[in-house]
Amino acid sequence: MAKAVDEIESNPTLKARVIGALKAGGTEAFKELIDHPLVNILLASIEGWQEAE
């Protein structure tokens, strides 16, 4: 999961798309889509990005 966070952080276009998708679909939909136990770590990182913008 850390690798996914690093990959998203290093790609501004992908980062913007992920944030946009979460805003449109919500975090619960994202959790269901990913269905991985570490998804909460990824979501915490993404929420931090949203606050930074």
mmCIF file of the N, C-alpha and C atoms, coordinates in Angstrom:
data_MODEL
# 
_entry.id   MODEL 
# 
loop_
_atom_site.group_PDB 
_atom_site.id 
_atom_site.type_symbol 
_atom_site.label_atom_id 
_atom_site.label_alt_id 
_atom_site.label_comp_id 
_atom_site.label_asym_id 
_atom_site.label_entity_id 
_atom_site.label_seq_id 
_atom_site.pdbx_PDB_ins_code 
_atom_site.Cartn_x 
_atom_site.Cartn_y 
_atom_site.Cartn_z 
_atom_site.occupancy 
_atom_site.B_iso_or_equiv 
_atom_site.pdbx_formal_charge 
_atom_site.auth_seq_id 
_atom_site.auth_comp_id 
_atom_site.auth_asym_id 
_atom_site.auth_atom_id 
_atom_site.pdbx_PDB_model_num 
ATOM 1   N N  . MET A 1 1  ? 0.827   -1.183 0.000   1.00 0.00 ? 1  MET A N  1 
ATOM 2   C CA . MET A 1 1  ? 0.000   0.000  0.000   1.00 0.00 ? 1  MET A CA 1 
ATOM 3   C C  . MET A 1 1  ? 0.874   1.250  0.000   1.00 0.00 ? 1  MET A C  1 
ATOM 4   N N  . ALA A 1 2  ? 2.000   1.208  0.686   1.00 0.00 ? 2  ALA A N  1 
ATOM 5   C CA . ALA A 1 2  ? 2.910   2.359  0.706   1.00 0.00 ? 2  ALA A CA 1 
ATOM 6   C C  . ALA A 1 2  ? 3.408   2.672  -0.701  1.00 0.00 ? 2  ALA A C  1 
ATOM 7   N N  . LYS A 1 3  ? 3.619   1.621  -1.485  1.00 0.00 ? 3  LYS A N  1 
ATOM 8   C CA . LYS A 1 3  ? 4.064   1.829  -2.860  1.00 0.00 ? 3  LYS A CA 1 
ATOM 9   C C  . LYS A 1 3  ? 2.984   2.558  -3.668  1.00 0.00 ? 3  LYS A C  1 
ATOM 10  N N  . ALA A 1 4  ? 1.730   2.227  -3.418  1.00 0.00 ? 4  ALA A N  1 
ATOM 11  C CA . ALA A 1 4  ? 0.635   2.904  -4.113  1.00 0.00 ? 4  ALA A CA 1 
ATOM 12  C C  . ALA A 1 4  ? 0.596   4.378  -3.737  1.00 0.00 ? 4  ALA A C  1 
ATOM 13  N N  . VAL A 1 5  ? 0.766   4.683  -2.460  1.00 0.00 ? 5  VAL A N  1 
ATOM 14  C CA . VAL A 1 5  ? 0.779   6.075  -2.007  1.00 0.00 ? 5  VAL A CA 1 
ATOM 15  C C  . VAL A 1 5  ? 1.930   6.827  -2.669  1.00 0.00 ? 5  VAL A C  1 
ATOM 16  N N  . ASP A 1 6  ? 3.121   6.220  -2.690  1.00 0.00 ? 6  ASP A N  1 
ATOM 17  C CA . ASP A 1 6  ? 4.281   6.852  -3.321  1.00 0.00 ? 6  ASP A CA 1 
ATOM 18  C C  . ASP A 1 6  ? 4.028   7.104  -4.800  1.00 0.00 ? 6  ASP A C  1 
ATOM 19  N N  . GLU A 1 7  ? 3.431   6.135  -5.461  1.00 0.00 ? 7  GLU A N  1 
ATOM 20  C CA . GLU A 1 7  ? 3.151   6.261  -6.899  1.00 0.00 ? 7  GLU A CA 1 
ATOM 21  C C  . GLU A 1 7  ? 2.173   7.402  -7.162  1.00 0.00 ? 7  GLU A C  1 
ATOM 22  N N  . ILE A 1 8  ? 1.135   7.484  -6.354  1.00 0.00 ? 8  ILE A N  1 
ATOM 23  C CA . ILE A 1 8  ? 0.139   8.541  -6.524  1.00 0.00 ? 8  ILE A CA 1 
ATOM 24  C C  . ILE A 1 8  ? 0.759   9.905  -6.222  1.00 0.00 ? 8  ILE A C  1 
ATOM 25  N N  . GLU A 1 9  ? 1.541   9.992  -5.149  1.00 0.00 ? 9  GLU A N  1 
ATOM 26  C CA . GLU A 1 9  ? 2.170   11.262 -4.783  1.00 0.00 ? 9  GLU A CA 1 
ATOM 27  C C  . GLU A 1 9  ? 3.143   11.756 -5.855  1.00 0.00 ? 9  GLU A C  1 
ATOM 28  N N  . SER A 1 10 ? 3.784   10.851 -6.544  1.00 0.00 ? 10 SER A N  1 
ATOM 29  C CA . SER A 1 10 ? 4.767   11.244 -7.553  1.00 0.00 ? 10 SER A CA 1 
ATOM 30  C C  . SER A 1 10 ? 4.122   11.598 -8.894  1.00 0.00 ? 10 SER A C  1 
ATOM 31  N N  . ASN A 1 11 ? 2.831   11.420 -9.018  1.00 0.00 ? 11 ASN A N  1 
ATOM 32  C CA . ASN A 1 11 ? 2.128   11.687 -10.270 1.00 0.00 ? 11 ASN A CA 1 
ATOM 33  C C  . ASN A 1 11 ? 0.991   12.677 -9.993  1.00 0.00 ? 11 ASN A C  1 
ATOM 34  N N  . PRO A 1 12 ? 1.227   13.980 -10.190 1.00 0.00 ? 12 PRO A N  1 
ATOM 35  C CA . PRO A 1 12 ? 0.208   14.981 -9.858  1.00 0.00 ? 12 PRO A CA 1 
ATOM 36  C C  . PRO A 1 12 ? -1.125  14.780 -10.580 1.00 0.00 ? 12 PRO A C  1 
ATOM 37  N N  . THR A 1 13 ? -1.079  14.310 -11.812 1.00 0.00 ? 13 THR A N  1 
ATOM 38  C CA . THR A 1 13 ? -2.314  14.077 -12.558 1.00 0.00 ? 13 THR A CA 1 
ATOM 39  C C  . THR A 1 13 ? -3.115  12.949 -11.922 1.00 0.00 ? 13 THR A C  1 
ATOM 40  N N  . LEU A 1 14 ? -2.440  11.865 -11.596 1.00 0.00 ? 14 LEU A N  1 
ATOM 41  C CA . LEU A 1 14 ? -3.114  10.736 -10.953 1.00 0.00 ? 14 LEU A CA 1 
ATOM 42  C C  . LEU A 1 14 ? -3.650  11.146 -9.585  1.00 0.00 ? 14 LEU A C  1 
ATOM 43  N N  . LYS A 1 15 ? -2.863  11.915 -8.849  1.00 0.00 ? 15 LYS A N  1 
ATOM 44  C CA . LYS A 1 15 ? -3.277  12.378 -7.527  1.00 0.00 ? 15 LYS A CA 1 
ATOM 45  C C  . LYS A 1 15 ? -4.564  13.194 -7.632  1.00 0.00 ? 15 LYS A C  1 
ATOM 46  N N  . ALA A 1 16 ? -4.621  14.102 -8.578  1.00 0.00 ? 16 ALA A N  1 
ATOM 47  C CA . ALA A 1 16 ? -5.818  14.918 -8.779  1.00 0.00 ? 16 ALA A CA 1 
ATOM 48  C C  . ALA A 1 16 ? -7.006  14.051 -9.169  1.00 0.00 ? 16 ALA A C  1 
ATOM 49  N N  . ARG A 1 17 ? -6.787  13.042 -9.988  1.00 0.00 ? 17 ARG A N  1 
ATOM 50  C CA . ARG A 1 17 ? -7.879  12.154 -10.402 1.00 0.00 ? 17 ARG A CA 1 
ATOM 51  C C  . ARG A 1 17 ? -8.397  11.332 -9.233  1.00 0.00 ? 17 ARG A C  1 
ATOM 52  N N  . VAL A 1 18 ? -7.493  10.844 -8.373  1.00 0.00 ? 18 VAL A N  1 
ATOM 53  C CA . VAL A 1 18 ? -7.899  10.059 -7.207  1.00 0.00 ? 18 VAL A CA 1 
ATOM 54  C C  . VAL A 1 18 ? -8.720  10.934 -6.263  1.00 0.00 ? 18 VAL A C  1 
ATOM 55  N N  . ILE A 1 19 ? -8.243  12.142 -5.995  1.00 0.00 ? 19 ILE A N  1 
ATOM 56  C CA . ILE A 1 19 ? -8.969  13.058 -5.115  1.00 0.00 ? 19 ILE A CA 1 
ATOM 57  C C  . ILE A 1 19 ? -10.332 13.383 -5.712  1.00 0.00 ? 19 ILE A C  1 
ATOM 58  N N  . GLY A 1 20 ? -10.384 13.650 -7.003  1.00 0.00 ? 20 GLY A N  1 
ATOM 59  C CA . GLY A 1 20 ? -11.651 13.938 -7.665  1.00 0.00 ? 20 GLY A CA 1 
ATOM 60  C C  . GLY A 1 20 ? -12.612 12.771 -7.593  1.00 0.00 ? 20 GLY A C  1 
ATOM 61  N N  . ALA A 1 21 ? -12.101 11.564 -7.768  1.00 0.00 ? 21 ALA A N  1 
ATOM 62  C CA . ALA A 1 21 ? -12.956 10.377 -7.706  1.00 0.00 ? 21 ALA A CA 1 
ATOM 63  C C  . ALA A 1 21 ? -13.521 10.198 -6.306  1.00 0.00 ? 21 ALA A C  1 
ATOM 64  N N  . LEU A 1 22 ? -12.702 10.451 -5.298  1.00 0.00 ? 22 LEU A N  1 
ATOM 65  C CA . LEU A 1 22 ? -13.189 10.328 -3.924  1.00 0.00 ? 22 LEU A CA 1 
ATOM 66  C C  . LEU A 1 22 ? -14.244 11.377 -3.611  1.00 0.00 ? 22 LEU A C  1 
ATOM 67  N N  . LYS A 1 23 ? -14.050 12.582 -4.116  1.00 0.00 ? 23 LYS A N  1 
ATOM 68  C CA . LYS A 1 23 ? -15.044 13.639 -3.894  1.00 0.00 ? 23 LYS A CA 1 
ATOM 69  C C  . LYS A 1 23 ? -16.360 13.268 -4.566  1.00 0.00 ? 23 LYS A C  1 
ATOM 70  N N  . ALA A 1 24 ? -16.283 12.686 -5.747  1.00 0.00 ? 24 ALA A N  1 
ATOM 71  C CA . ALA A 1 24 ? -17.482 12.328 -6.492  1.00 0.00 ? 24 ALA A CA 1 
ATOM 72  C C  . ALA A 1 24 ? -18.175 11.099 -5.921  1.00 0.00 ? 24 ALA A C  1 
ATOM 73  N N  . GLY A 1 25 ? -17.396 10.090 -5.562  1.00 0.00 ? 25 GLY A N  1 
ATOM 74  C CA . GLY A 1 25 ? -17.980 8.823  -5.145  1.00 0.00 ? 25 GLY A CA 1 
ATOM 75  C C  . GLY A 1 25 ? -18.016 8.587  -3.651  1.00 0.00 ? 25 GLY A C  1 
ATOM 76  N N  . GLY A 1 26 ? -17.202 9.306  -2.917  1.00 0.00 ? 26 GLY A N  1 
ATOM 77  C CA . GLY A 1 26 ? -17.161 9.126  -1.470  1.00 0.00 ? 26 GLY A CA 1 
ATOM 78  C C  . GLY A 1 26 ? -16.198 8.035  -1.062  1.00 0.00 ? 26 GLY A C  1 
ATOM 79  N N  . THR A 1 27 ? -15.763 8.095  0.188   1.00 0.00 ? 27 THR A N  1 
ATOM 80  C CA . THR A 1 27 ? -14.768 7.139  0.660   1.00 0.00 ? 27 THR A CA 1 
ATOM 81  C C  . THR A 1 27 ? -15.333 5.735  0.817   1.00 0.00 ? 27 THR A C  1 
ATOM 82  N N  . GLU A 1 28 ? -16.609 5.622  1.147   1.00 0.00 ? 28 GLU A N  1 
ATOM 83  C CA . GLU A 1 28 ? -17.185 4.281  1.316   1.00 0.00 ? 28 GLU A CA 1 
ATOM 84  C C  . GLU A 1 28 ? -17.183 3.511  -0.002  1.00 0.00 ? 28 GLU A C  1 
ATOM 85  N N  . ALA A 1 29 ? -17.511 4.196  -1.092  1.00 0.00 ? 29 ALA A N  1 
ATOM 86  C CA . ALA A 1 29 ? -17.481 3.556  -2.407  1.00 0.00 ? 29 ALA A CA 1 
ATOM 87  C C  . ALA A 1 29 ? -16.061 3.137  -2.756  1.00 0.00 ? 29 ALA A C  1 
ATOM 88  N N  . PHE A 1 30 ? -15.094 3.988  -2.406  1.00 0.00 ? 30 PHE A N  1 
ATOM 89  C CA . PHE A 1 30 ? -13.691 3.677  -2.676  1.00 0.00 ? 30 PHE A CA 1 
ATOM 90  C C  . PHE A 1 30 ? -13.256 2.446  -1.883  1.00 0.00 ? 30 PHE A C  1 
ATOM 91  N N  . LYS A 1 31 ? -13.666 2.369  -0.620  1.00 0.00 ? 31 LYS A N  1 
ATOM 92  C CA . LYS A 1 31 ? -13.333 1.205  0.213   1.00 0.00 ? 31 LYS A CA 1 
ATOM 93  C C  . LYS A 1 31 ? -13.878 -0.075 -0.397  1.00 0.00 ? 31 LYS A C  1 
ATOM 94  N N  . GLU A 1 32 ? -15.113 -0.024 -0.887  1.00 0.00 ? 32 GLU A N  1 
ATOM 95  C CA . GLU A 1 32 ? -15.715 -1.207 -1.505  1.00 0.00 ? 32 GLU A CA 1 
ATOM 96  C C  . GLU A 1 32 ? -15.002 -1.574 -2.801  1.00 0.00 ? 32 GLU A C  1 
ATOM 97  N N  . LEU A 1 33 ? -14.582 -0.567 -3.549  1.00 0.00 ? 33 LEU A N  1 
ATOM 98  C CA . LEU A 1 33 ? -13.906 -0.797 -4.818  1.00 0.00 ? 33 LEU A CA 1 
ATOM 99  C C  . LEU A 1 33 ? -12.549 -1.473 -4.597  1.00 0.00 ? 33 LEU A C  1 
ATOM 100 N N  . ILE A 1 34 ? -11.795 -0.996 -3.630  1.00 0.00 ? 34 ILE A N  1 
ATOM 101 C CA . ILE A 1 34 ? -10.461 -1.518 -3.377  1.00 0.00 ? 34 ILE A CA 1 
ATOM 102 C C  . ILE A 1 34 ? -10.501 -2.854 -2.641  1.00 0.00 ? 34 ILE A C  1 
ATOM 103 N N  . ASP A 1 35 ? -11.343 -2.950 -1.609  1.00 0.00 ? 35 ASP A N  1 
ATOM 104 C CA . ASP A 1 35 ? -11.505 -4.175 -0.816  1.00 0.00 ? 35 ASP A CA 1 
ATOM 105 C C  . ASP A 1 35 ? -10.157 -4.761 -0.378  1.00 0.00 ? 35 ASP A C  1 
ATOM 106 N N  . HIS A 1 36 ? -9.393  -3.949 0.339   1.00 0.00 ? 36 HIS A N  1 
ATOM 107 C CA . HIS A 1 36 ? -8.089  -4.375 0.848   1.00 0.00 ? 36 HIS A CA 1 
ATOM 108 C C  . HIS A 1 36 ? -7.973  -3.880 2.283   1.00 0.00 ? 36 HIS A C  1 
ATOM 109 N N  . PRO A 1 37 ? -7.409  -4.688 3.188   1.00 0.00 ? 37 PRO A N  1 
ATOM 110 C CA . PRO A 1 37 ? -7.342  -4.286 4.599   1.00 0.00 ? 37 PRO A CA 1 
ATOM 111 C C  . PRO A 1 37 ? -6.538  -3.007 4.846   1.00 0.00 ? 37 PRO A C  1 
ATOM 112 N N  . LEU A 1 38 ? -5.635  -2.668 3.967   1.00 0.00 ? 38 LEU A N  1 
ATOM 113 C CA . LEU A 1 38 ? -4.819  -1.471 4.167   1.00 0.00 ? 38 LEU A CA 1 
ATOM 114 C C  . LEU A 1 38 ? -5.393  -0.229 3.491   1.00 0.00 ? 38 LEU A C  1 
ATOM 115 N N  . VAL A 1 39 ? -6.606  -0.332 2.962   1.00 0.00 ? 39 VAL A N  1 
ATOM 116 C CA . VAL A 1 39 ? -7.194  0.803  2.261   1.00 0.00 ? 39 VAL A CA 1 
ATOM 117 C C  . VAL A 1 39 ? -7.356  2.011  3.180   1.00 0.00 ? 39 VAL A C  1 
ATOM 118 N N  . ASN A 1 40 ? -7.553  1.799  4.484   1.00 0.00 ? 40 ASN A N  1 
ATOM 119 C CA . ASN A 1 40 ? -7.707  2.929  5.399   1.00 0.00 ? 40 ASN A CA 1 
ATOM 120 C C  . ASN A 1 40 ? -6.435  3.771  5.465   1.00 0.00 ? 40 ASN A C  1 
ATOM 121 N N  . ILE A 1 41 ? -5.279  3.148  5.345   1.00 0.00 ? 41 ILE A N  1 
ATOM 122 C CA . ILE A 1 41 ? -4.020  3.890  5.319   1.00 0.00 ? 41 ILE A CA 1 
ATOM 123 C C  . ILE A 1 41 ? -3.958  4.764  4.068   1.00 0.00 ? 41 ILE A C  1 
ATOM 124 N N  . LEU A 1 42 ? -4.333  4.199  2.949   1.00 0.00 ? 42 LEU A N  1 
ATOM 125 C CA . LEU A 1 42 ? -4.353  4.960  1.702   1.00 0.00 ? 42 LEU A CA 1 
ATOM 126 C C  . LEU A 1 42 ? -5.337  6.118  1.804   1.00 0.00 ? 42 LEU A C  1 
ATOM 127 N N  . LEU A 1 43 ? -6.516  5.862  2.352   1.00 0.00 ? 43 LEU A N  1 
ATOM 128 C CA . LEU A 1 43 ? -7.515  6.925  2.486   1.00 0.00 ? 43 LEU A CA 1 
ATOM 129 C C  . LEU A 1 43 ? -7.038  8.029  3.420   1.00 0.00 ? 43 LEU A C  1 
ATOM 130 N N  . ALA A 1 44 ? -6.342  7.689  4.476   1.00 0.00 ? 44 ALA A N  1 
ATOM 131 C CA . ALA A 1 44 ? -5.809  8.702  5.385   1.00 0.00 ? 44 ALA A CA 1 
ATOM 132 C C  . ALA A 1 44 ? -4.808  9.594  4.652   1.00 0.00 ? 44 ALA A C  1 
ATOM 133 N N  . SER A 1 45 ? -3.997  8.998  3.806   1.00 0.00 ? 45 SER A N  1 
ATOM 134 C CA . SER A 1 45 ? -3.039  9.786  3.008   1.00 0.00 ? 45 SER A CA 1 
ATOM 135 C C  . SER A 1 45 ? -3.761  10.714 2.057   1.00 0.00 ? 45 SER A C  1 
ATOM 136 N N  . ILE A 1 46 ? -4.771  10.207 1.405   1.00 0.00 ? 46 ILE A N  1 
ATOM 137 C CA . ILE A 1 46 ? -5.528  11.012 0.437   1.00 0.00 ? 46 ILE A CA 1 
ATOM 138 C C  . ILE A 1 46 ? -6.257  12.144 1.141   1.00 0.00 ? 46 ILE A C  1 
ATOM 139 N N  . GLU A 1 47 ? -6.816  11.877 2.328   1.00 0.00 ? 47 GLU A N  1 
ATOM 140 C CA . GLU A 1 47 ? -7.486  12.944 3.070   1.00 0.00 ? 47 GLU A CA 1 
ATOM 141 C C  . GLU A 1 47 ? -6.480  14.023 3.444   1.00 0.00 ? 47 GLU A C  1 
ATOM 142 N N  . GLY A 1 48 ? -5.266  13.634 3.764   1.00 0.00 ? 48 GLY A N  1 
ATOM 143 C CA . GLY A 1 48 ? -4.218  14.613 4.044   1.00 0.00 ? 48 GLY A CA 1 
ATOM 144 C C  . GLY A 1 48 ? -3.911  15.476 2.823   1.00 0.00 ? 48 GLY A C  1 
ATOM 145 N N  . TRP A 1 49 ? -3.915  14.870 1.644   1.00 0.00 ? 49 TRP A N  1 
ATOM 146 C CA . TRP A 1 49 ? -3.680  15.638 0.422   1.00 0.00 ? 49 TRP A CA 1 
ATOM 147 C C  . TRP A 1 49 ? -4.790  16.648 0.196   1.00 0.00 ? 49 TRP A C  1 
ATOM 148 N N  . GLN A 1 50 ? -6.043  16.229 0.450   1.00 0.00 ? 50 GLN A N  1 
ATOM 149 C CA . GLN A 1 50 ? -7.175  17.120 0.252   1.00 0.00 ? 50 GLN A CA 1 
ATOM 150 C C  . GLN A 1 50 ? -7.072  18.329 1.180   1.00 0.00 ? 50 GLN A C  1 
ATOM 151 N N  . GLU A 1 51 ? -6.656  18.103 2.416   1.00 0.00 ? 51 GLU A N  1 
ATOM 152 C CA . GLU A 1 51 ? -6.525  19.203 3.366   1.00 0.00 ? 51 GLU A CA 1 
ATOM 153 C C  . GLU A 1 51 ? -5.397  20.137 2.971   1.00 0.00 ? 51 GLU A C  1 
ATOM 154 N N  . ALA A 1 52 ? -4.367  19.618 2.337   1.00 0.00 ? 52 ALA A N  1 
ATOM 155 C CA . ALA A 1 52 ? -3.222  20.423 1.947   1.00 0.00 ? 52 ALA A CA 1 
ATOM 156 C C  . ALA A 1 52 ? -3.528  21.334 0.761   1.00 0.00 ? 52 ALA A C  1 
ATOM 157 N N  . GLU A 1 53 ? -4.539  20.988 -0.005  1.00 0.00 ? 53 GLU A N  1 
ATOM 158 C CA . GLU A 1 53 ? -4.854  21.785 -1.204  1.00 0.00 ? 53 GLU A CA 1 
ATOM 159 C C  . GLU A 1 53 ? -5.695  22.978 -0.878  1.00 0.00 ? 53 GLU A C  1 
# 
